[in-house]
Each structure stands twice: as C-alpha cells, then as structure tokens.
Amino acid sequence: MRWTILGLCAAAAWAQPAPLAHFHHLHLNATDPAAAVEFYAAKFDCEKALYQGQDAVWAQKSWLLFTKVAKAPEWELTSPIWHFGWGAEDMKTTYQKQLDSGTKFFTPLTDISWLANRPDFYYAYVDGPDHALIELNTAGHHRFGHLHLFSEDPIAAGEWYVKHFGAAARFRQPQPRDREGVPLAPSVSLTMDNVNIIIYPVGYSRKAYPAHWKPGQAAMSSTQGRVVDHVAFSVDSLAETVERLRKDGVQVEGGFLEGPDRIRIEIVEGHAARR
C-alpha cells in the first residue's frame, strides 16, 4: 500500500538536507535471473538492458539487478523490505490485462480509497519470480515508483535516511494509527530521485502475515540472502562518503552497510545510467 496525505503538517517542519545520494538499484536473488529479467521487462514499464555486461532491468532512472542462487531464497515478509512497485493510471484495466497475460497475484485488486482519502484508489500485489512482491497501485504514471519498508521505529528509520543519505522527507505520521487492529502508523514517506520510500511499522506484517513469522521469532530478518537482497544508493565519491559515514558511527565494509532494521545497503560510486 502507498502512503496517504496524513502527517503533512508534521513533515513541513522536518529539515530538508541537501541530497547526499541517489537511488541506484534493487538487487534480487533469483533461481533463474534470465527468466526474471524477461518477466519484469514484459510485465512492467521497464527494459531489458546490460549492466556491467550482465542482463538486468533498467527502470527509468535506476536498475534491478539479479544474482543467481542455487535454491529459492526466503521471501516471507519478515525483513525490512516489504515490496517495490509500479504505478498505474487505470488500475482496473491494468489488473485485467495482467490477469489476461497470466500474471499471478499475491493480493488481488483491492479498493483502498479509505486509506488514500480519494475515490477509486486500488492496489494489487503481483507474485513475482521467486515470490518477490511487486505492487501495482493507482497513480498518475506507470513507471517504477516506490519501495515500501517495514521498521520497528519508522520515525527513527526515516530520520536515519534523511541524515545519512539526504533523502527528502515528504511527510510523516508520528502518531499510532491502525485499522481493525493492523498498525498503519507511525509511518514515514521519503523520496530519493523518482522513488518514493515509504516506511510502515513492522507490526503491520506481524498482524497481516502472522504465518510468515517463525514460532518465537521476535527480531526482523536481515535482507541479506532473501529475494530482495539489498538496495543501493549512488554517490559522487565512494571514499568521501565512507569516511563521512564512519565519522557518524556507521560501519561500512566493502561498500556495504547495515541500515535500520537490518536492511542491507550498498554504496555505488557514479549515478545510475543506461549506456
């Protein structure tokens, strides 16, 4: 689901730093990377392209990259990466076209006008390769548009992305909110280039997907090794960025770091571009 208009006033006072990074790629683990590339290029507004000599997906301003794995990666919704998604100007028509083309859905077409505070607002979750969760939702475009995260503390996580990577704060809802016992807030909405990064409380997952949590599991799972392994941000200078992060107490090893709630983040030098 996407963020709503709640919390706009609270965000107005949230300091906006200069951008320190750009959205570069999502990196997925796949049992059949070639088939995964073909799937995304056929189903969504993106293109098959080469990244450093490997087949990949170019989605307007950033990449989807794939690593081949011998067995199906874990995908249950217990890590900080919930899903990523594309917009659709006409969700009912888009949904039917996807069904007609054989697309399988984890969640069927669902009306969430109550959440968006506007009429005719719909979403659906595509069950992608290796069970990657891909959202289609009502929007004024049909491009790759958002990354949706879970967090034990969405407000603190949002502040972390603002501080360390200069993500732009759109708005935040610091007060708890739920619907039928499922937590929807505290929540945060950030932007990095053309990608909206939305952070929901992990309590949503615990309530909505209880079967995904192992008996006795309290902590969130690391993204490393899962179907969406990590997110990558690009910077002008890797060395300067690593030095800055380390001064701020962020541990960086080999261009990777662990962000809030055990999300794996890669830092790449040079902005994403299709050559």
C-alpha positions as CSV (number, residue, x, y, z in Angstrom):
1,M,0.0,0.0,0.0
2,R,1.0,3.6,-0.6
3,W,1.3,6.4,1.9
4,T,-1.6,8.8,2.4
5,I,-1.9,12.6,3.0
6,L,-1.7,12.1,6.8
7,G,1.1,13.9,8.6
8,L,1.8,16.6,6.0
9,C,1.9,19.4,8.6
10,A,4.3,17.4,10.8
11,A,6.6,16.9,7.9
12,A,6.7,20.6,7.0
13,A,8.9,21.2,10.0
14,W,11.2,18.4,9.1
15,A,14.5,19.8,8.0
16,Q,15.5,19.1,4.4
17,P,19.2,18.4,3.8
18,A,20.9,18.6,0.5
19,P,20.8,15.3,-1.4
20,L,23.8,13.1,-0.5
21,A,22.9,10.1,-2.6
22,H,20.7,8.9,-5.5
23,F,18.7,5.7,-5.9
24,H,20.8,3.3,-7.9
25,H,19.3,-0.2,-7.8
26,L,17.5,-3.0,-6.1
27,H,19.4,-6.3,-6.0
28,L,17.4,-9.5,-6.1
29,N,18.4,-13.2,-5.7
30,A,16.9,-15.4,-8.4
31,T,16.9,-19.0,-9.3
32,D,16.7,-18.1,-12.9
33,P,17.9,-14.5,-13.5
34,A,17.3,-14.6,-17.3
35,A,13.7,-15.5,-16.8
36,A,13.3,-12.9,-14.1
37,V,14.7,-10.2,-16.4
38,E,12.2,-11.2,-19.1
39,F,9.4,-11.2,-16.6
40,Y,9.9,-7.7,-15.5
41,A,10.5,-6.3,-19.0
42,A,7.3,-8.0,-20.2
43,K,5.0,-7.1,-17.3
44,F,6.0,-3.5,-16.2
45,D,7.3,-0.2,-17.6
46,C,11.0,-1.1,-17.8
47,E,13.5,-2.5,-20.3
48,K,16.0,-5.3,-20.6
49,A,19.5,-3.9,-20.6
50,L,23.1,-4.7,-19.8
51,Y,24.7,-3.6,-16.5
52,Q,28.4,-4.3,-16.4
53,G,28.0,-7.0,-19.1
54,Q,25.1,-8.8,-17.3
55,D,21.4,-8.9,-18.2
56,A,19.5,-6.5,-16.0
57,V,16.4,-4.3,-15.9
58,W,16.5,-0.6,-16.5
59,A,13.5,1.2,-14.9
60,Q,13.6,4.9,-16.0
61,K,16.4,6.1,-13.6
62,S,17.6,3.0,-11.7
63,W,18.3,-0.7,-12.1
64,L,17.0,-4.1,-11.0
65,L,20.0,-6.4,-10.8
66,F,19.9,-10.2,-10.2
67,T,22.3,-12.8,-8.7
68,K,21.7,-16.4,-9.5
69,V,21.2,-18.7,-6.5
70,A,21.0,-22.5,-6.3
71,K,17.8,-22.7,-4.3
72,A,14.8,-20.4,-3.9
73,P,15.6,-17.6,-1.5
74,E,13.5,-16.8,1.5
75,W,10.8,-14.3,0.8
76,E,8.4,-14.2,3.7
77,L,7.6,-10.7,4.9
78,T,9.7,-10.5,8.0
79,S,12.6,-8.4,6.7
80,P,12.6,-4.6,6.3
81,I,11.9,-4.8,2.6
82,W,8.2,-5.4,2.1
83,H,7.7,-4.8,-1.6
84,F,8.5,-2.5,-4.5
85,G,6.2,-1.3,-7.2
86,W,4.9,0.5,-10.3
87,G,2.1,2.9,-10.8
88,A,-1.0,2.5,-13.0
89,E,-3.2,5.3,-14.3
90,D,-6.2,2.8,-14.6
91,M,-5.8,0.0,-12.1
92,K,-8.9,-1.9,-13.1
93,T,-7.7,-2.1,-16.8
94,T,-4.1,-2.8,-15.8
95,Y,-5.1,-5.5,-13.4
96,Q,-7.3,-7.3,-16.0
97,K,-4.5,-7.0,-18.6
98,Q,-2.1,-8.6,-16.2
99,L,-4.6,-11.4,-15.5
100,D,-5.1,-12.0,-19.2
101,S,-1.3,-12.3,-19.7
102,G,-1.1,-15.0,-17.0
103,T,0.3,-12.9,-14.1
104,K,-0.2,-14.4,-10.7
105,F,-1.2,-12.2,-7.8
106,F,-0.4,-12.5,-4.1
107,T,-3.2,-10.0,-3.4
108,P,-6.0,-9.4,-5.9
109,L,-7.3,-6.0,-6.9
110,T,-8.3,-4.2,-3.7
111,D,-10.0,-0.8,-3.1
112,I,-8.2,1.3,-0.5
113,S,-9.8,4.6,-1.2
114,W,-10.3,4.9,2.6
115,L,-6.6,4.9,3.0
116,A,-5.7,7.3,0.2
117,N,-8.5,9.7,1.1
118,R,-9.6,9.8,-2.5
119,P,-12.1,7.8,-4.7
120,D,-11.1,4.9,-7.0
121,F,-7.7,4.1,-5.4
122,Y,-6.7,0.5,-5.9
123,Y,-3.7,-1.7,-5.4
124,A,-2.7,-5.3,-6.0
125,Y,0.4,-7.4,-5.3
126,V,2.0,-9.4,-8.1
127,D,3.6,-12.6,-7.1
128,G,6.9,-12.2,-8.9
129,P,9.8,-14.5,-9.7
130,D,10.9,-16.4,-6.5
131,H,7.9,-14.7,-4.8
132,A,9.2,-11.2,-5.0
133,L,6.3,-8.9,-4.0
134,I,5.5,-6.2,-6.6
135,E,2.8,-3.7,-6.1
136,L,0.7,-2.1,-8.8
137,N,-1.3,0.9,-7.5
138,T,-3.3,3.8,-8.7
139,A,-1.0,6.7,-9.7
140,G,-0.6,9.4,-12.2
141,H,2.1,7.4,-14.0
142,H,3.0,3.8,-14.8
143,R,6.7,3.9,-14.0
144,F,8.8,2.3,-11.3
145,G,7.7,4.4,-8.4
146,H,8.3,3.2,-4.9
147,L,10.0,1.0,-2.3
148,H,8.0,0.0,0.8
149,L,9.8,-0.9,4.0
150,F,8.9,-2.2,7.5
151,S,10.6,-0.8,10.6
152,E,10.4,-1.3,14.4
153,D,10.7,2.5,14.6
154,P,9.6,4.2,11.3
155,I,10.2,7.7,12.5
156,A,13.8,7.0,13.6
157,A,14.4,5.0,10.4
158,G,13.2,7.9,8.3
159,E,15.5,10.3,10.1
160,W,18.4,7.9,9.5
161,Y,17.9,8.0,5.7
162,V,17.5,11.8,5.8
163,K,20.7,12.3,7.9
164,H,23.0,9.8,6.2
165,F,21.8,9.9,2.5
166,G,19.9,13.2,2.2
167,A,16.6,11.5,1.4
168,A,13.9,14.2,1.1
169,A,11.1,13.9,3.7
170,R,7.7,14.2,2.1
171,F,5.6,13.7,5.3
172,R,5.4,11.6,8.4
173,Q,2.7,10.4,10.8
174,P,4.3,10.1,14.2
175,Q,1.0,9.1,16.0
176,P,0.0,5.5,16.0
177,R,-2.9,4.5,13.7
178,D,-4.5,1.2,12.9
179,R,-7.4,-0.3,11.0
180,E,-9.1,-3.3,12.5
181,G,-6.1,-3.9,14.7
182,V,-3.5,-3.7,11.9
183,P,-0.9,-0.9,12.6
184,L,-0.6,1.7,9.8
185,A,1.4,4.3,11.7
186,P,3.8,5.7,12.9
187,S,4.8,6.0,9.2
188,V,7.2,8.0,7.0
189,S,7.3,8.9,3.4
190,L,10.6,9.9,1.8
191,T,11.8,10.5,-1.8
192,M,15.1,9.8,-3.5
193,D,15.0,10.9,-7.1
194,N,11.8,9.4,-8.6
195,V,11.4,6.7,-6.0
196,N,9.1,7.1,-3.0
197,I,10.5,5.3,0.1
198,I,7.6,4.5,2.5
199,I,8.2,3.1,5.9
200,Y,5.4,1.3,7.9
201,P,5.5,-0.2,11.4
202,V,6.6,-3.9,11.3
203,G,3.5,-4.6,13.4
204,Y,1.6,-4.5,10.2
205,S,3.4,-7.6,9.0
206,R,3.0,-9.4,12.3
207,K,-0.7,-8.8,12.2
208,A,-1.4,-9.2,8.4
209,Y,1.1,-12.0,7.7
210,P,1.4,-14.0,11.0
211,A,2.1,-17.3,9.2
212,H,5.3,-15.7,7.8
213,W,6.8,-15.4,11.3
214,K,8.5,-18.4,12.7
215,P,7.4,-19.6,16.2
216,G,9.1,-17.4,18.8
217,Q,10.6,-15.1,16.2
218,A,10.8,-11.6,17.6
219,A,13.6,-9.9,15.6
220,M,13.2,-8.9,12.0
221,S,15.2,-10.9,9.4
222,S,18.2,-9.4,7.6
223,T,17.6,-8.8,3.9
224,Q,20.9,-10.5,3.0
225,G,20.2,-13.7,1.1
226,R,16.5,-13.0,0.7
227,V,14.6,-12.5,-2.5
228,V,15.3,-8.7,-2.3
229,D,18.9,-8.8,-1.0
230,H,19.7,-5.1,-0.8
231,V,19.1,-1.6,-2.0
232,A,21.9,0.5,-3.5
233,F,22.4,4.3,-3.4
234,S,24.9,6.1,-5.6
235,V,27.3,8.9,-4.6
236,D,29.8,11.1,-6.3
237,S,32.7,9.9,-4.2
238,L,32.7,6.5,-2.5
239,A,35.8,7.3,-0.4
240,E,34.4,10.6,0.9
241,T,31.0,9.0,1.6
242,V,32.6,6.1,3.5
243,E,34.7,8.5,5.5
244,R,31.7,10.6,6.4
245,L,29.6,7.7,7.4
246,R,32.3,6.2,9.6
247,K,32.7,9.5,11.4
248,D,29.0,9.3,12.1
249,G,29.4,5.9,13.5
250,V,28.1,3.9,10.6
251,Q,30.2,0.8,9.8
252,V,30.9,0.3,6.1
253,E,32.7,-2.8,4.8
254,G,33.4,-3.4,1.1
255,G,30.9,-0.8,0.1
256,F,28.1,-2.4,2.1
257,L,26.5,-1.3,5.4
258,E,23.6,-2.4,7.6
259,G,20.9,0.2,7.9
260,P,17.8,0.4,10.2
261,D,16.2,-2.9,11.0
262,R,18.9,-5.0,9.3
263,I,18.4,-3.7,5.8
264,R,21.5,-4.3,3.6
265,I,22.6,-1.2,1.7
266,E,25.3,-0.9,-1.0
267,I,27.0,2.3,-1.9
268,V,27.9,2.7,-5.5
269,E,30.1,5.4,-7.0
270,G,28.6,7.2,-10.0
271,H,25.0,7.7,-10.7
272,A,22.8,5.1,-12.5
273,A,22.7,5.4,-16.2
274,R,21.9,3.2,-19.2
275,R,24.8,3.2,-21.5
